[in-house]
Amino acid sequence: MEPLHAADPPGADLVRRDLAVVWHPCTQMKDHEALPPVAIRRGRGVWLEGVDGRRYLDAIGSWWVSVFGHCHPEIVAAVQRQAAELEHVMLAGFTHGPAVELAERLVRLAPAGLTRCFYADSGSAAIEIAVKMSFHHWKNVGRPKKRRFVTLANSYHGETLGALAVGSVDLYKEIYRPLLMDVLTAPSPDCYEREPGESWEAHSRRRFEPMRALLETHADEIAAVIVEPLVQCAGQMRMYHPVYLQLLRETCDRLGVHLIADEIAVGMGRTGTTFACEHAGVRPDFLCLSKGLTGGWLPASVVLTTEAVYEAFYDDYVKRTAFLHSHTYSGNPLACAAGLATLDLLERPATRARIVSLGEHLERATAPLAEHPNVTEVRRTGTLVAIEFARDRRTREPFPWVERRGLRAYRHALSRGVLLRPIGNVLYYVPPYVITDAEVDFLVEVTRECLDVACA
Ligand SMILES: *Cc1c(COP(=O)(O)O)cnc(C)c1O
């Protein structure tokens, strides 16, 4: 196969230097012998521009962070303004306007009762915080036996050891299992697995029963249940019905178990509402946000929690109940300024309306893909769309993973100027909300070709 970058195009030097020193995330570096990394020099809206001048439509918002596209002028201006005033100050013992204002606005936007914001610098760090806080809360209130966590099969919560432990995507987890704390795992409410003719709601309800049993049996030793509301993103974009979250909230309340909502990927409008939990009308005890939080500008995350949790830590220093966790860049002013500008955009009525109409257009435009001879499902939640393909459409027998069919799709998409990065046998879009209907139509056209190439 012809290399994507012929002998010595502009940027070849950058790629050579890269491969001499940079070790890339989530990558078998040997793959770059056949397919070198793509060197990018700028981004505008949904488009990335390579150093060789080629353009790529960023259909996945660069790992789901770019909610308003690249270099949105309002976020650029906000970060520039902030950079000229204060780039950083430590958040222990000090504070600053952007950190306070962002926390105030998040508390106003989040489900009622989430009144306290703890900042960190990545999604995984937010998960570590929620896990530690839940455990520590129960210890502080005299329930030290509550120290176990319940997770869903096929869930993903990040890569650090605590976050990896509460996730269950084997590809990332299996090798490190000896290093990880033991968790309880309940079946996923994933509606791809529903019976023929069964509704999403009926399936998600049915799948709640083993979770209920698990919680009833182990409530005395369980600190929290952690879930990705509505979409298990890294878990092949599998989706489920909000009723599952309602049942989970009721049961957690009844049994005295915390609910951790990992909205790192699905928060910030992705599912159609600001936060995915709103679809179920539930308030988690911990709400974790990152990715789109800063519009894709800067690494930042936040954990929102309740007054009840906060109060369990609030006492004289010598009582040793404080949460002494910290990350150096917690509450970074540039990141908070980017977050505020992102919320300005998100809260605009025109944006709200566009998120709805974009979801509708995505549905219309992708519907015909369901007729493709290898496509087993086209599913959508808000502006998140997944197209799953299989070797055999009827039995849904997947292509063996060693065939790396998704990689073929990835390469074809790049050759057509589209950034699609399939997960296993699933092609998906997490587009910036500024994508136009015409750009969606182009994306779907390329996706159809990708399916042909991947399934040939
Ligand atoms: C990306 C992601 C994480 C991890 O965030 P990082 O910033 O990569 O550490 C955790 N949970 C979910 C649902 C994610 O999508």
Ligand as a Chemical Component Dictionary entry (heavy atoms), coordinates in Angstrom:
data_LIG
# 
_chem_comp.id                   LIG 
_chem_comp.type                 NON-POLYMER 
_chem_comp.pdbx_formal_charge   0 
_chem_comp.three_letter_code    LIG 
# 
loop_
_chem_comp_atom.comp_id 
_chem_comp_atom.atom_id 
_chem_comp_atom.alt_atom_id 
_chem_comp_atom.type_symbol 
_chem_comp_atom.charge 
_chem_comp_atom.model_Cartn_x 
_chem_comp_atom.model_Cartn_y 
_chem_comp_atom.model_Cartn_z 
_chem_comp_atom.pdbx_ordinal 
LIG C1 C1 C 0 -11.629 10.031 28.357 1  
LIG C2 C2 C 0 -12.401 9.460  29.495 2  
LIG C3 C3 C 0 -11.820 9.315  30.761 3  
LIG C4 C4 C 0 -10.376 9.626  31.035 4  
LIG O1 O1 O 0 -10.041 10.967 30.830 5  
LIG P1 P1 P 0 -8.490  11.352 30.584 6  
LIG O2 O2 O 0 -8.505  12.838 30.523 7  
LIG O3 O3 O 0 -8.092  10.702 29.296 8  
LIG O4 O4 O 0 -7.726  10.830 31.733 9  
LIG C5 C5 C 0 -12.621 8.836  31.778 10 
LIG N1 N1 N 0 -13.908 8.508  31.571 11 
LIG C6 C6 C 0 -14.490 8.643  30.366 12 
LIG C7 C7 C 0 -15.937 8.295  30.210 13 
LIG C8 C8 C 0 -13.757 9.096  29.285 14 
LIG O5 O5 O 0 -14.326 9.184  28.081 15 
# 
loop_
_chem_comp_bond.comp_id 
_chem_comp_bond.atom_id_1 
_chem_comp_bond.atom_id_2 
_chem_comp_bond.value_order 
_chem_comp_bond.pdbx_ordinal 
LIG C1 C2 SING 1  
LIG C2 C3 SING 2  
LIG C2 C8 DOUB 3  
LIG C3 C4 SING 4  
LIG C3 C5 DOUB 5  
LIG C4 O1 SING 6  
LIG O1 P1 SING 7  
LIG P1 O2 DOUB 8  
LIG P1 O3 SING 9  
LIG P1 O4 SING 10 
LIG C5 N1 SING 11 
LIG N1 C6 DOUB 12 
LIG C6 C7 SING 13 
LIG C6 C8 SING 14 
LIG C8 O5 SING 15 
# 
